[in-house]
Amino acid sequence: MDSYCKNLASEDHPFVSPLLLPCKVLERFPPVRLVLSGIDPLHDDGYQFAYKLCMLNKDVKVIDNKLLPHGFLNFGLAPLLGGE
């Protein structure tokens, strides 16, 4: 955790994850498009975040690339996803 946010006093700080943001902040979000990868330790967190936004009646869509790893957008694979 220290290498990710070493200046934060708690793992419960909202800068650690958007899941920790209070609803009053999320209610101000514009439409959200979540691009998830299936081989990713954060995959389920993405769906939890989408669910939280849906419960606030926010416009949210999830694109789940089940066979791609975490960070796949950095690998130059994005053009291959045109059909999804």
Protein Blocks (a to p, Z undefined) as FASTA:
>chain_A
ZZmmmmbcbfkbfklpmklpcfklmmmpccddddddfbbcklmmmmmmmmmmmmnopacd
ddddfkbcehklmnopmmmmmmZZ
